[in-house]
């Protein structure tokens, strides 16, 4: 998700900023749920899957903006 950022930088953001950590966990949860739906592990209708993908993308966008604006 943050390919251009080092692991240390990402860990620092997660440890030092509770809001970032919460949003990061939300994104990871949505990523897992989308993957399970796409693999057929969890049955989900198309509308719900689309909604989850939009939420995941919105969370990623917010994470990138937060990471760019927060001190590391």
N, CA, C and O atoms as a Maestro MAE file, in Angstrom:
{
 s_m_m2io_version
 :::
 2.0.0
}

f_m_ct {
 s_m_title
 :::
 protein
 m_atom[288] {
  # First column is atom index #
  i_m_mmod_type
  r_m_x_coord
  r_m_y_coord
  r_m_z_coord
  i_m_residue_number
  s_m_chain_name
  s_m_pdb_residue_name
  s_m_pdb_atom_name
  i_m_atomic_number
  :::
  1 25 0.825 -1.183 0.000 1 A "UNK " " N  " 7
  2 3 0.000 0.000 0.000 1 A "UNK " " CA " 6
  3 2 0.872 1.251 0.000 1 A "UNK " " C  " 6
  4 15 0.566 2.220 -0.696 1 A "UNK " " O  " 8
  5 25 1.938 1.239 0.761 2 A "UNK " " N  " 7
  6 3 2.834 2.380 0.833 2 A "UNK " " CA " 6
  7 2 4.197 1.950 0.301 2 A "UNK " " C  " 6
  8 15 5.203 2.002 1.008 2 A "UNK " " O  " 8
  9 25 4.206 1.527 -0.951 3 A "UNK " " N  " 7
  10 3 5.410 0.970 -1.546 3 A "UNK " " CA " 6
  11 2 6.596 1.922 -1.490 3 A "UNK " " C  " 6
  12 15 7.738 1.486 -1.344 3 A "UNK " " O  " 8
  13 25 6.333 3.221 -1.606 4 A "UNK " " N  " 7
  14 3 7.409 4.206 -1.629 4 A "UNK " " CA " 6
  15 2 7.918 4.550 -0.231 4 A "UNK " " C  " 6
  16 15 8.908 5.270 -0.100 4 A "UNK " " O  " 8
  17 25 7.272 4.058 0.795 5 A "UNK " " N  " 7
  18 3 7.678 4.357 2.174 5 A "UNK " " CA " 6
  19 2 8.408 3.154 2.778 5 A "UNK " " C  " 6
  20 15 8.087 2.002 2.489 5 A "UNK " " O  " 8
  21 25 9.384 3.450 3.611 6 A "UNK " " N  " 7
  22 3 10.123 2.377 4.266 6 A "UNK " " CA " 6
  23 2 9.259 1.733 5.349 6 A "UNK " " C  " 6
  24 15 8.303 2.336 5.837 6 A "UNK " " O  " 8
  25 25 9.602 0.527 5.708 7 A "UNK " " N  " 7
  26 3 8.894 -0.176 6.774 7 A "UNK " " CA " 6
  27 2 9.014 0.593 8.084 7 A "UNK " " C  " 6
  28 15 8.051 0.687 8.846 7 A "UNK " " O  " 8
  29 25 10.195 1.142 8.342 8 A "UNK " " N  " 7
  30 3 10.407 1.910 9.578 8 A "UNK " " CA " 6
  31 2 9.518 3.143 9.619 8 A "UNK " " C  " 6
  32 15 8.958 3.475 10.664 8 A "UNK " " O  " 8
  33 25 9.388 3.820 8.486 9 A "UNK " " N  " 7
  34 3 8.553 5.018 8.432 9 A "UNK " " CA " 6
  35 2 7.090 4.659 8.697 9 A "UNK " " C  " 6
  36 15 6.401 5.347 9.450 9 A "UNK " " O  " 8
  37 25 6.625 3.579 8.074 10 A "UNK " " N  " 7
  38 3 5.246 3.140 8.273 10 A "UNK " " CA " 6
  39 2 5.010 2.734 9.726 10 A "UNK " " C  " 6
  40 15 3.994 3.108 10.312 10 A "UNK " " O  " 8
  41 25 5.926 1.981 10.307 11 A "UNK " " N  " 7
  42 3 5.802 1.580 11.713 11 A "UNK " " CA " 6
  43 2 5.784 2.799 12.627 11 A "UNK " " C  " 6
  44 15 5.041 2.831 13.608 11 A "UNK " " O  " 8
  45 25 6.586 3.785 12.313 12 A "UNK " " N  " 7
  46 3 6.631 5.009 13.115 12 A "UNK " " CA " 6
  47 2 5.288 5.739 13.059 12 A "UNK " " C  " 6
  48 15 4.808 6.233 14.080 12 A "UNK " " O  " 8
  49 25 4.688 5.808 11.883 13 A "UNK " " N  " 7
  50 3 3.381 6.453 11.734 13 A "UNK " " CA " 6
  51 2 2.312 5.700 12.530 13 A "UNK " " C  " 6
  52 15 1.468 6.312 13.185 13 A "UNK " " O  " 8
  53 25 2.356 4.377 12.467 14 A "UNK " " N  " 7
  54 3 1.362 3.557 13.163 14 A "UNK " " CA " 6
  55 2 1.514 3.713 14.677 14 A "UNK " " C  " 6
  56 15 0.523 3.859 15.393 14 A "UNK " " O  " 8
  57 25 2.745 3.681 15.153 15 A "UNK " " N  " 7
  58 3 2.985 3.782 16.597 15 A "UNK " " CA " 6
  59 2 2.748 5.186 17.141 15 A "UNK " " C  " 6
  60 15 2.299 5.346 18.276 15 A "UNK " " O  " 8
  61 25 3.043 6.189 16.348 16 A "UNK " " N  " 7
  62 3 3.017 7.550 16.861 16 A "UNK " " CA " 6
  63 2 1.729 8.318 16.645 16 A "UNK " " C  " 6
  64 15 1.569 9.419 17.172 16 A "UNK " " O  " 8
  65 25 0.807 7.753 15.879 17 A "UNK " " N  " 7
  66 3 -0.409 8.496 15.534 17 A "UNK " " CA " 6
  67 2 -1.617 7.565 15.608 17 A "UNK " " C  " 6
  68 15 -1.865 6.804 14.674 17 A "UNK " " O  " 8
  69 25 -2.369 7.616 16.704 18 A "UNK " " N  " 7
  70 3 -3.510 6.711 16.900 18 A "UNK " " CA " 6
  71 2 -4.541 6.767 15.774 18 A "UNK " " C  " 6
  72 15 -5.097 5.738 15.389 18 A "UNK " " O  " 8
  73 25 -4.794 7.946 15.252 19 A "UNK " " N  " 7
  74 3 -5.778 8.059 14.161 19 A "UNK " " CA " 6
  75 2 -5.275 7.339 12.908 19 A "UNK " " C  " 6
  76 15 -6.044 6.664 12.224 19 A "UNK " " O  " 8
  77 25 -3.984 7.486 12.613 20 A "UNK " " N  " 7
  78 3 -3.392 6.790 11.477 20 A "UNK " " CA " 6
  79 2 -3.481 5.286 11.684 20 A "UNK " " C  " 6
  80 15 -3.838 4.548 10.765 20 A "UNK " " O  " 8
  81 25 -3.158 4.831 12.894 21 A "UNK " " N  " 7
  82 3 -3.199 3.397 13.208 21 A "UNK " " CA " 6
  83 2 -4.603 2.848 13.008 21 A "UNK " " C  " 6
  84 15 -4.768 1.779 12.420 21 A "UNK " " O  " 8
  85 25 -5.609 3.555 13.484 22 A "UNK " " N  " 7
  86 3 -6.994 3.096 13.358 22 A "UNK " " CA " 6
  87 2 -7.396 3.007 11.884 22 A "UNK " " C  " 6
  88 15 -8.008 2.025 11.464 22 A "UNK " " O  " 8
  89 25 -7.055 4.017 11.113 23 A "UNK " " N  " 7
  90 3 -7.394 4.019 9.699 23 A "UNK " " CA " 6
  91 2 -6.632 2.939 8.949 23 A "UNK " " C  " 6
  92 15 -7.173 2.314 8.036 23 A "UNK " " O  " 8
  93 25 -5.382 2.718 9.328 24 A "UNK " " N  " 7
  94 3 -4.569 1.667 8.715 24 A "UNK " " CA " 6
  95 2 -5.198 0.294 8.980 24 A "UNK " " C  " 6
  96 15 -5.277 -0.538 8.076 24 A "UNK " " O  " 8
  97 25 -5.640 0.061 10.207 25 A "UNK " " N  " 7
  98 3 -6.293 -1.208 10.544 25 A "UNK " " CA " 6
  99 2 -7.607 -1.368 9.774 25 A "UNK " " C  " 6
  100 15 -7.937 -2.464 9.321 25 A "UNK " " O  " 8
  101 25 -8.351 -0.271 9.631 26 A "UNK " " N  " 7
  102 3 -9.601 -0.308 8.869 26 A "UNK " " CA " 6
  103 2 -9.307 -0.686 7.412 26 A "UNK " " C  " 6
  104 15 -10.020 -1.500 6.825 26 A "UNK " " O  " 8
  105 25 -8.262 -0.098 6.835 27 A "UNK " " N  " 7
  106 3 -7.896 -0.413 5.457 27 A "UNK " " CA " 6
  107 2 -7.499 -1.881 5.319 27 A "UNK " " C  " 6
  108 15 -7.910 -2.552 4.372 27 A "UNK " " O  " 8
  109 25 -6.698 -2.380 6.266 28 A "UNK " " N  " 7
  110 3 -6.290 -3.780 6.230 28 A "UNK " " CA " 6
  111 2 -7.499 -4.712 6.325 28 A "UNK " " C  " 6
  112 15 -7.558 -5.724 5.628 28 A "UNK " " O  " 8
  113 25 -8.460 -4.373 7.184 29 A "UNK " " N  " 7
  114 3 -9.673 -5.172 7.334 29 A "UNK " " CA " 6
  115 2 -10.479 -5.178 6.036 29 A "UNK " " C  " 6
  116 15 -10.940 -6.230 5.592 29 A "UNK " " O  " 8
  117 25 -10.644 -4.015 5.438 30 A "UNK " " N  " 7
  118 3 -11.367 -3.942 4.166 30 A "UNK " " CA " 6
  119 2 -10.637 -4.715 3.079 30 A "UNK " " C  " 6
  120 15 -11.274 -5.382 2.263 30 A "UNK " " O  " 8
  121 25 -9.319 -4.636 3.054 31 A "UNK " " N  " 7
  122 3 -8.526 -5.379 2.075 31 A "UNK " " CA " 6
  123 2 -8.768 -6.874 2.214 31 A "UNK " " C  " 6
  124 15 -8.958 -7.577 1.222 31 A "UNK " " O  " 8
  125 25 -8.759 -7.353 3.450 32 A "UNK " " N  " 7
  126 3 -8.994 -8.779 3.713 32 A "UNK " " CA " 6
  127 2 -10.405 -9.186 3.279 32 A "UNK " " C  " 6
  128 15 -10.596 -10.226 2.649 32 A "UNK " " O  " 8
  129 25 -11.386 -8.351 3.626 33 A "UNK " " N  " 7
  130 3 -12.777 -8.658 3.283 33 A "UNK " " CA " 6
  131 2 -13.003 -8.657 1.772 33 A "UNK " " C  " 6
  132 15 -13.714 -9.517 1.252 33 A "UNK " " O  " 8
  133 25 -12.409 -7.706 1.072 34 A "UNK " " N  " 7
  134 3 -12.528 -7.649 -0.397 34 A "UNK " " CA " 6
  135 2 -11.883 -8.886 -1.011 34 A "UNK " " C  " 6
  136 15 -12.452 -9.509 -1.907 34 A "UNK " " O  " 8
  137 25 -10.706 -9.236 -0.533 35 A "UNK " " N  " 7
  138 3 -10.013 -10.403 -1.078 35 A "UNK " " CA " 6
  139 2 -10.830 -11.675 -0.852 35 A "UNK " " C  " 6
  140 15 -10.973 -12.493 -1.760 35 A "UNK " " O  " 8
  141 25 -11.361 -11.838 0.350 36 A "UNK " " N  " 7
  142 3 -12.184 -13.015 0.638 36 A "UNK " " CA " 6
  143 2 -13.418 -13.060 -0.243 36 A "UNK " " C  " 6
  144 15 -13.824 -14.137 -0.682 36 A "UNK " " O  " 8
  145 25 -14.020 -11.915 -0.507 37 A "UNK " " N  " 7
  146 3 -15.203 -11.866 -1.372 37 A "UNK " " CA " 6
  147 2 -14.826 -12.221 -2.805 37 A "UNK " " C  " 6
  148 15 -15.541 -12.973 -3.467 37 A "UNK " " O  " 8
  149 25 -13.714 -11.689 -3.284 38 A "UNK " " N  " 7
  150 3 -13.287 -11.965 -4.660 38 A "UNK " " CA " 6
  151 2 -12.885 -13.423 -4.858 38 A "UNK " " C  " 6
  152 15 -13.063 -13.979 -5.941 38 A "UNK " " O  " 8
  153 25 -12.347 -14.035 -3.816 39 A "UNK " " N  " 7
  154 3 -11.952 -15.442 -3.894 39 A "UNK " " CA " 6
  155 2 -13.127 -16.390 -3.682 39 A "UNK " " C  " 6
  156 15 -12.996 -17.598 -3.881 39 A "UNK " " O  " 8
  157 25 -14.266 -15.851 -3.283 40 A "UNK " " N  " 7
  158 3 -15.445 -16.678 -3.037 40 A "UNK " " CA " 6
  159 2 -15.489 -17.283 -1.651 40 A "UNK " " C  " 6
  160 15 -16.359 -18.104 -1.363 40 A "UNK " " O  " 8
  161 25 -14.561 -16.890 -0.782 41 A "UNK " " N  " 7
  162 3 -14.535 -17.400 0.587 41 A "UNK " " CA " 6
  163 2 -15.746 -16.885 1.357 41 A "UNK " " C  " 6
  164 15 -16.387 -17.620 2.107 41 A "UNK " " O  " 8
  165 25 -16.041 -15.601 1.152 42 A "UNK " " N  " 7
  166 3 -17.183 -14.969 1.798 42 A "UNK " " CA " 6
  167 2 -18.154 -14.511 0.715 42 A "UNK " " C  " 6
  168 15 -17.810 -13.653 -0.098 42 A "UNK " " O  " 8
  169 25 -19.352 -15.066 0.694 43 A "UNK " " N  " 7
  170 3 -20.306 -14.638 -0.341 43 A "UNK " " CA " 6
  171 2 -20.783 -13.197 -0.087 43 A "UNK " " C  " 6
  172 15 -21.271 -12.861 0.991 43 A "UNK " " O  " 8
  173 25 -20.622 -12.375 -1.112 44 A "UNK " " N  " 7
  174 3 -20.994 -10.964 -1.028 44 A "UNK " " CA " 6
  175 2 -21.609 -10.571 -2.366 44 A "UNK " " C  " 6
  176 15 -21.113 -10.957 -3.425 44 A "UNK " " O  " 8
  177 25 -22.686 -9.805 -2.310 45 A "UNK " " N  " 7
  178 3 -23.293 -9.359 -3.564 45 A "UNK " " CA " 6
  179 2 -22.432 -8.263 -4.193 45 A "UNK " " C  " 6
  180 15 -21.597 -7.658 -3.520 45 A "UNK " " O  " 8
  181 25 -22.641 -8.016 -5.480 46 A "UNK " " N  " 7
  182 3 -21.817 -7.070 -6.229 46 A "UNK " " CA " 6
  183 2 -21.879 -5.653 -5.665 46 A "UNK " " C  " 6
  184 15 -20.869 -4.949 -5.641 46 A "UNK " " O  " 8
  185 25 -23.039 -5.238 -5.220 47 A "UNK " " N  " 7
  186 3 -23.192 -3.894 -4.678 47 A "UNK " " CA " 6
  187 2 -22.363 -3.728 -3.405 47 A "UNK " " C  " 6
  188 15 -21.695 -2.709 -3.226 47 A "UNK " " O  " 8
  189 25 -22.405 -4.712 -2.534 48 A "UNK " " N  " 7
  190 3 -21.620 -4.665 -1.293 48 A "UNK " " CA " 6
  191 2 -20.131 -4.688 -1.596 48 A "UNK " " C  " 6
  192 15 -19.361 -3.956 -0.974 48 A "UNK " " O  " 8
  193 25 -19.718 -5.518 -2.544 49 A "UNK " " N  " 7
  194 3 -18.310 -5.589 -2.918 49 A "UNK " " CA " 6
  195 2 -17.838 -4.243 -3.477 49 A "UNK " " C  " 6
  196 15 -16.747 -3.784 -3.139 49 A "UNK " " O  " 8
  197 25 -18.632 -3.622 -4.308 50 A "UNK " " N  " 7
  198 3 -18.279 -2.308 -4.853 50 A "UNK " " CA " 6
  199 2 -18.151 -1.274 -3.744 50 A "UNK " " C  " 6
  200 15 -17.234 -0.453 -3.759 50 A "UNK " " O  " 8
  201 25 -19.061 -1.311 -2.789 51 A "UNK " " N  " 7
  202 3 -19.025 -0.379 -1.666 51 A "UNK " " CA " 6
  203 2 -17.756 -0.585 -0.841 51 A "UNK " " C  " 6
  204 15 -17.105 0.383 -0.448 51 A "UNK " " O  " 8
  205 25 -17.405 -1.840 -0.581 52 A "UNK " " N  " 7
  206 3 -16.199 -2.133 0.197 52 A "UNK " " CA " 6
  207 2 -14.952 -1.645 -0.534 52 A "UNK " " C  " 6
  208 15 -14.032 -1.113 0.088 52 A "UNK " " O  " 8
  209 25 -14.920 -1.824 -1.840 53 A "UNK " " N  " 7
  210 3 -13.768 -1.365 -2.620 53 A "UNK " " CA " 6
  211 2 -13.644 0.158 -2.578 53 A "UNK " " C  " 6
  212 15 -12.539 0.690 -2.467 53 A "UNK " " O  " 8
  213 25 -14.768 0.850 -2.666 54 A "UNK " " N  " 7
  214 3 -14.740 2.316 -2.590 54 A "UNK " " CA " 6
  215 2 -14.262 2.773 -1.214 54 A "UNK " " C  " 6
  216 15 -13.468 3.708 -1.108 54 A "UNK " " O  " 8
  217 25 -14.745 2.112 -0.161 55 A "UNK " " N  " 7
  218 3 -14.316 2.455 1.202 55 A "UNK " " CA " 6
  219 2 -12.822 2.207 1.379 55 A "UNK " " C  " 6
  220 15 -12.119 3.005 2.001 55 A "UNK " " O  " 8
  221 25 -12.346 1.095 0.827 56 A "UNK " " N  " 7
  222 3 -10.931 0.758 0.929 56 A "UNK " " CA " 6
  223 2 -10.080 1.812 0.220 56 A "UNK " " C  " 6
  224 15 -9.058 2.243 0.753 56 A "UNK " " O  " 8
  225 25 -10.492 2.222 -0.964 57 A "UNK " " N  " 7
  226 3 -9.760 3.232 -1.712 57 A "UNK " " CA " 6
  227 2 -9.780 4.577 -0.979 57 A "UNK " " C  " 6
  228 15 -8.765 5.271 -0.918 57 A "UNK " " O  " 8
  229 25 -10.932 4.937 -0.429 58 A "UNK " " N  " 7
  230 3 -11.037 6.191 0.319 58 A "UNK " " CA " 6
  231 2 -10.120 6.157 1.546 58 A "UNK " " C  " 6
  232 15 -9.476 7.155 1.867 58 A "UNK " " O  " 8
  233 25 -10.062 5.024 2.224 59 A "UNK " " N  " 7
  234 3 -9.183 4.882 3.394 59 A "UNK " " CA " 6
  235 2 -7.725 5.018 2.967 59 A "UNK " " C  " 6
  236 15 -6.938 5.678 3.646 59 A "UNK " " O  " 8
  237 25 -7.363 4.403 1.851 60 A "UNK " " N  " 7
  238 3 -5.987 4.501 1.361 60 A "UNK " " CA " 6
  239 2 -5.643 5.946 1.026 60 A "UNK " " C  " 6
  240 15 -4.565 6.425 1.380 60 A "UNK " " O  " 8
  241 25 -6.544 6.639 0.353 61 A "UNK " " N  " 7
  242 3 -6.304 8.040 0.006 61 A "UNK " " CA " 6
  243 2 -6.096 8.887 1.260 61 A "UNK " " C  " 6
  244 15 -5.204 9.734 1.298 61 A "UNK " " O  " 8
  245 25 -6.917 8.658 2.286 62 A "UNK " " N  " 7
  246 3 -6.773 9.407 3.535 62 A "UNK " " CA " 6
  247 2 -5.453 9.068 4.222 62 A "UNK " " C  " 6
  248 15 -4.797 9.948 4.779 62 A "UNK " " O  " 8
  249 25 -5.061 7.785 4.182 63 A "UNK " " N  " 7
  250 3 -3.794 7.383 4.785 63 A "UNK " " CA " 6
  251 2 -2.612 8.073 4.104 63 A "UNK " " C  " 6
  252 15 -1.692 8.542 4.773 63 A "UNK " " O  " 8
  253 25 -2.639 8.131 2.800 64 A "UNK " " N  " 7
  254 3 -1.553 8.775 2.061 64 A "UNK " " CA " 6
  255 2 -1.489 10.254 2.413 64 A "UNK " " C  " 6
  256 15 -0.407 10.790 2.653 64 A "UNK " " O  " 8
  257 25 -2.633 10.911 2.445 65 A "UNK " " N  " 7
  258 3 -2.650 12.333 2.804 65 A "UNK " " CA " 6
  259 2 -2.154 12.549 4.241 65 A "UNK " " C  " 6
  260 15 -1.399 13.482 4.511 65 A "UNK " " O  " 8
  261 25 -2.590 11.673 5.155 66 A "UNK " " N  " 7
  262 3 -2.128 11.795 6.546 66 A "UNK " " CA " 6
  263 2 -0.629 11.572 6.635 66 A "UNK " " C  " 6
  264 15 0.072 12.330 7.305 66 A "UNK " " O  " 8
  265 25 -0.134 10.546 5.972 67 A "UNK " " N  " 7
  266 3 1.288 10.229 6.032 67 A "UNK " " CA " 6
  267 2 2.127 11.379 5.490 67 A "UNK " " C  " 6
  268 15 3.213 11.658 5.997 67 A "UNK " " O  " 8
  269 25 1.619 12.042 4.460 68 A "UNK " " N  " 7
  270 3 2.346 13.166 3.877 68 A "UNK " " CA " 6
  271 2 2.354 14.381 4.794 68 A "UNK " " C  " 6
  272 15 3.268 15.202 4.727 68 A "UNK " " O  " 8
  273 25 1.347 14.501 5.647 69 A "UNK " " N  " 7
  274 3 1.231 15.706 6.477 69 A "UNK " " CA " 6
  275 2 1.732 15.525 7.911 69 A "UNK " " C  " 6
  276 15 1.977 16.512 8.604 69 A "UNK " " O  " 8
  277 25 1.887 14.283 8.361 70 A "UNK " " N  " 7
  278 3 2.293 14.038 9.751 70 A "UNK " " CA " 6
  279 2 3.813 13.974 9.862 70 A "UNK " " C  " 6
  280 15 4.489 13.539 8.929 70 A "UNK " " O  " 8
  281 25 4.346 14.405 10.999 71 A "UNK " " N  " 7
  282 3 5.794 14.218 11.228 71 A "UNK " " CA " 6
  283 2 6.069 12.729 11.454 71 A "UNK " " C  " 6
  284 15 5.251 12.022 12.042 71 A "UNK " " O  " 8
  285 25 7.200 12.273 10.994 72 A "UNK " " N  " 7
  286 3 7.514 10.838 11.105 72 A "UNK " " CA " 6
  287 2 8.338 10.596 12.296 72 A "UNK " " C  " 6
  288 15 8.708 9.454 12.568 72 A "UNK " " O  " 8
  :::
 }
 m_bond[287] {
  # First column is bond index #
  i_m_from
  i_m_to
  i_m_order
  :::
  1 1 2 1
  2 2 3 1
  3 3 4 2
  4 3 5 1
  5 5 6 1
  6 6 7 1
  7 7 8 2
  8 7 9 1
  9 9 10 1
  10 10 11 1
  11 11 12 2
  12 11 13 1
  13 13 14 1
  14 14 15 1
  15 15 16 2
  16 15 17 1
  17 17 18 1
  18 18 19 1
  19 19 20 2
  20 19 21 1
  21 21 22 1
  22 22 23 1
  23 23 24 2
  24 23 25 1
  25 25 26 1
  26 26 27 1
  27 27 28 2
  28 27 29 1
  29 29 30 1
  30 30 31 1
  31 31 32 2
  32 31 33 1
  33 33 34 1
  34 34 35 1
  35 35 36 2
  36 35 37 1
  37 37 38 1
  38 38 39 1
  39 39 40 2
  40 39 41 1
  41 41 42 1
  42 42 43 1
  43 43 44 2
  44 43 45 1
  45 45 46 1
  46 46 47 1
  47 47 48 2
  48 47 49 1
  49 49 50 1
  50 50 51 1
  51 51 52 2
  52 51 53 1
  53 53 54 1
  54 54 55 1
  55 55 56 2
  56 55 57 1
  57 57 58 1
  58 58 59 1
  59 59 60 2
  60 59 61 1
  61 61 62 1
  62 62 63 1
  63 63 64 2
  64 63 65 1
  65 65 66 1
  66 66 67 1
  67 67 68 2
  68 67 69 1
  69 69 70 1
  70 70 71 1
  71 71 72 2
  72 71 73 1
  73 73 74 1
  74 74 75 1
  75 75 76 2
  76 75 77 1
  77 77 78 1
  78 78 79 1
  79 79 80 2
  80 79 81 1
  81 81 82 1
  82 82 83 1
  83 83 84 2
  84 83 85 1
  85 85 86 1
  86 86 87 1
  87 87 88 2
  88 87 89 1
  89 89 90 1
  90 90 91 1
  91 91 92 2
  92 91 93 1
  93 93 94 1
  94 94 95 1
  95 95 96 2
  96 95 97 1
  97 97 98 1
  98 98 99 1
  99 99 100 2
  100 99 101 1
  101 101 102 1
  102 102 103 1
  103 103 104 2
  104 103 105 1
  105 105 106 1
  106 106 107 1
  107 107 108 2
  108 107 109 1
  109 109 110 1
  110 110 111 1
  111 111 112 2
  112 111 113 1
  113 113 114 1
  114 114 115 1
  115 115 116 2
  116 115 117 1
  117 117 118 1
  118 118 119 1
  119 119 120 2
  120 119 121 1
  121 121 122 1
  122 122 123 1
  123 123 124 2
  124 123 125 1
  125 125 126 1
  126 126 127 1
  127 127 128 2
  128 127 129 1
  129 129 130 1
  130 130 131 1
  131 131 132 2
  132 131 133 1
  133 133 134 1
  134 134 135 1
  135 135 136 2
  136 135 137 1
  137 137 138 1
  138 138 139 1
  139 139 140 2
  140 139 141 1
  141 141 142 1
  142 142 143 1
  143 143 144 2
  144 143 145 1
  145 145 146 1
  146 146 147 1
  147 147 148 2
  148 147 149 1
  149 149 150 1
  150 150 151 1
  151 151 152 2
  152 151 153 1
  153 153 154 1
  154 154 155 1
  155 155 156 2
  156 155 157 1
  157 157 158 1
  158 158 159 1
  159 159 160 2
  160 159 161 1
  161 161 162 1
  162 162 163 1
  163 163 164 2
  164 163 165 1
  165 165 166 1
  166 166 167 1
  167 167 168 2
  168 167 169 1
  169 169 170 1
  170 170 171 1
  171 171 172 2
  172 171 173 1
  173 173 174 1
  174 174 175 1
  175 175 176 2
  176 175 177 1
  177 177 178 1
  178 178 179 1
  179 179 180 2
  180 179 181 1
  181 181 182 1
  182 182 183 1
  183 183 184 2
  184 183 185 1
  185 185 186 1
  186 186 187 1
  187 187 188 2
  188 187 189 1
  189 189 190 1
  190 190 191 1
  191 191 192 2
  192 191 193 1
  193 193 194 1
  194 194 195 1
  195 195 196 2
  196 195 197 1
  197 197 198 1
  198 198 199 1
  199 199 200 2
  200 199 201 1
  201 201 202 1
  202 202 203 1
  203 203 204 2
  204 203 205 1
  205 205 206 1
  206 206 207 1
  207 207 208 2
  208 207 209 1
  209 209 210 1
  210 210 211 1
  211 211 212 2
  212 211 213 1
  213 213 214 1
  214 214 215 1
  215 215 216 2
  216 215 217 1
  217 217 218 1
  218 218 219 1
  219 219 220 2
  220 219 221 1
  221 221 222 1
  222 222 223 1
  223 223 224 2
  224 223 225 1
  225 225 226 1
  226 226 227 1
  227 227 228 2
  228 227 229 1
  229 229 230 1
  230 230 231 1
  231 231 232 2
  232 231 233 1
  233 233 234 1
  234 234 235 1
  235 235 236 2
  236 235 237 1
  237 237 238 1
  238 238 239 1
  239 239 240 2
  240 239 241 1
  241 241 242 1
  242 242 243 1
  243 243 244 2
  244 243 245 1
  245 245 246 1
  246 246 247 1
  247 247 248 2
  248 247 249 1
  249 249 250 1
  250 250 251 1
  251 251 252 2
  252 251 253 1
  253 253 254 1
  254 254 255 1
  255 255 256 2
  256 255 257 1
  257 257 258 1
  258 258 259 1
  259 259 260 2
  260 259 261 1
  261 261 262 1
  262 262 263 1
  263 263 264 2
  264 263 265 1
  265 265 266 1
  266 266 267 1
  267 267 268 2
  268 267 269 1
  269 269 270 1
  270 270 271 1
  271 271 272 2
  272 271 273 1
  273 273 274 1
  274 274 275 1
  275 275 276 2
  276 275 277 1
  277 277 278 1
  278 278 279 1
  279 279 280 2
  280 279 281 1
  281 281 282 1
  282 282 283 1
  283 283 284 2
  284 283 285 1
  285 285 286 1
  286 286 287 1
  287 287 288 2
  :::
 }
}
